[in-house]
């Protein structure tokens, strides 16, 4: 059964774009399709001059595209730093030490507990670690799936501050949310998704 239909959106260089829709509207399906984790039956997904659809999912990271899932997907038994470095090891990415220091500069609180195991962190702290992990390969396009979901207000504000800095540094960012509570002041443009169909918001 097709989930997505009539989907057309774009994220320009340095732009932050919101994807707004209720649970079940197709936000995660769309993001996972961009990442190649779900195979699209038709259409086109272009990144710069490249067509992504025929390419294997693992090539996205090498192209500078990354994804922060809503449920974080950290490995509980690994340390914070090991979780952050996982996409670097998996994709044999170059310049990882410089990138790691940049991430720690952006999120100094993460550096303070780099040696703790992920299972020892609160849900909000785990969100910050998941963002840090996504930033390692995500040097051009970052896909954030419900980054503020289930996070305490203080950490939500902190997440918002960090995400705002990413746009200022030239990253393309697509942020999915059920409403614009957290992203209204962050995004340059927004789309609404309903029953798999996307329209400008």
Secondary structure, 3 states (H helix, E strand, C coil): CCCCCCCCCCCCCCCEEEEECCCCCCHHHHHHHHCCCCCCCCCCCEECCEECCCCCCCHHHHCCEEEECCCCCCCCCCEHHHHHHHHHHHHCCCCHHHHHHHHHHHCHHHHHCCCCEHHHCCHHHHHHHHHHHHHHHCCCEEEEECCCCCCCHHHHHHHHHHHHHHHHCCCEEEEEECCCCCCCCCCCEEEEEECCEEEEC
